[in-house]
Amino acid sequence: MLGLLINNKEQQELQYVIKRELEELLFDLEDHRIDTMVKQAMRERYKVIFQLYTRVAGEEEVKKYIPKKVKIE
């Protein structure tokens, strides 16, 4: 296990960067032109990034990125 000591401004920046990545992945997962194997890799990446986001964001913010239409599991 690793630890990370960051200040509030750095935490906000991490939240912003991670949110943008999650949004991009969700958008791409809905694209019918992307191959199934690529989408599977994207789902796995989403899981990892989402877990990271749960560590730096509040509960209400995290709820916004729980996918509704796209099956992640």
PEKA-V130900 format. One record per backbone hydrogen bond with DSSP energy under -1.0 kcal/mol. CO is the residue of the C=O (numbers start at 1). NH is the residue of the N-H. E is the energy in kcal/mol with one decimal. If there is no record, write none. Layout:
[[CO | NH | E] [CO | NH | E]]
This chain:
[[7 | 11 | -2.1] [8 | 12 | -2.4] [9 | 13 | -2.0] [10 | 14 | -2.4] [11 | 15 | -2.4] [12 | 16 | -2.3] [13 | 17 | -2.5] [14 | 18 | -2.6] [15 | 19 | -2.7] [16 | 20 | -2.2] [17 | 21 | -1.8] [18 | 22 | -2.6] [19 | 23 | -2.7] [20 | 24 | -2.2] [21 | 25 | -2.4] [22 | 26 | -2.5] [23 | 27 | -2.3] [24 | 28 | -2.4] [25 | 29 | -2.4] [28 | 31 | -1.2] [31 | 34 | -1.1] [35 | 39 | -2.2] [36 | 40 | -2.0] [37 | 41 | -1.8] [38 | 42 | -2.1] [39 | 43 | -2.4] [40 | 44 | -2.1] [41 | 45 | -2.2] [42 | 46 | -2.5] [43 | 47 | -2.1] [44 | 48 | -1.8] [45 | 49 | -2.6] [46 | 50 | -3.0] [47 | 51 | -2.1] [48 | 52 | -1.9] [49 | 53 | -2.3] [50 | 54 | -2.1] [53 | 57 | -1.8] [58 | 62 | -2.2] [59 | 63 | -1.9] [62 | 65 | -1.7] [63 | 66 | -1.1]]
